[in-house]
Amino acid sequence: MKYNFDEVVSRAGRGQAKWEPFMLENLFGAPDLLSFWVADMDFQVPPPVVDALVEAAQHGRIGYTGLDPAFFAAYLGWVKRRHNWDAKQEWFRYTPGVVPAINLLLLAMTEEGDEILIQRPVYYPFTNSIEKQHRTVHNAPLIYKDGAYSIDFEELERKASSPKCTAFVMSNPHNPVGRVFTEEELRKIGDICLKHNVFMISDEIHYDLIMPGHEHFVYARLGEEYAKNCAVLHAPSKSFNLAGLQLSCIMIPDEGVRAKFDAIQLRYGITSPNYFAPVAARTAWNEGEDWLEACLAYIYENYKYIKDFCAKTWGDKAIVADLEGTYLCWIDFNKICSDKDKLEACMRKQAKVALDEGYIFGPEGVGFERINLACPKSLIVELMDRMAKAIQETFGA
Ligand SMILES: Cc1ncc(COP(=O)(O)O)c(C=O)c1O
């Protein structure tokens, strides 16, 4: 194999959130848990990215940074090649992250007290952003039936039609349920948003993490009218494990929306990225495609291992959601335990693993566990063994 995704390398002692003992202690109550929570990868980034960062560090002048034509060419080339999207450079705005961008967009496009649509169970910082900006969460939950998730369009339209509903923060691919919405689904969503004047904040941070048989459709590709009513949020962070460099690509096709966004960005002085981020991003887009393909194949094997393991161990008592996109595996343990505190204690205290508990994504996630698959397979094997033993001891299942 060209890339060694099997290699286990300690990440502790380097201030890396996922494995830092003090973080694990603070968040999960013990410093030495096996860790599968926050969404970054344990894998080394593509080798050309390491080389480019070393070269940039050795140059040694780490002054203010601007995004140059080479950076834009790399990003625009990437979205054209991988996603068939003809995006324009003038649409681009920099932010250090997708979550900061959601906050800025809420400020730019909505008013205090407005209702903001989300689809729970969903990435919990959406709720934080909405509430911290003094807006109200307007939840149109996904339908969960026979272990599969779909969109309740009637409920979505009902919520969107409220006069106070002004924006929709959508996770696509959806974290944590792993759905990749189809063009048809997106068009229905887009039509509802246009009809009721709801601005679409399309968080597509997982857009490159697409599993066999599925395709990501960039929201703005629906057509000009839809594009002018949205912001598309991309980043190299999930795709190439660059979250620590803090750069995201906020694409705003409409000039008027851009003007509002720019005013907010100026208010908070968010202007230029750090020196290393564009170096890494540009190199990843230009030279990292082969690595990404290999990485996705590896992640999918980890997913299949878990799916098989769950079927053999618990039969239909543990339901593993289909993984269409993201590297996050979503498992329903409700038939074994639907008490969130008992399930959490079983994972943390018995199994000694750090997972994102389903309930943090909303009440619809109670009884679920989310597992980050982007790690060496040996860790996944160890995780499942620990979980099986702990669940057996705690719940007799
Ligand atoms: C759906 C979604 N949006 C945003 C983020 C984080 O974005 P950032 O670190 O760029 O703020 C994550 C990270 O897990 C995510 O899953």
The ligand as an ORCA input file, in Angstrom:
! r2SCAN-3c Opt
* xyz 0 1
  C     -21.027     19.618      9.992
  C     -19.818     20.287     10.561
  N     -19.662     21.611     10.431
  C     -18.594     22.252     10.935
  C     -17.599     21.563     11.605
  C     -16.430     22.278     12.185
  O     -16.009     23.311     11.404
  P     -14.799     24.232     11.768
  O     -13.833     23.459     12.586
  O     -14.270     24.634     10.441
  O     -15.386     25.393     12.515
  C     -17.712     20.184     11.751
  C     -16.685     19.435     12.494
  O     -16.856     18.338     12.887
  C     -18.839     19.536     11.210
  O     -18.997     18.216     11.328
*
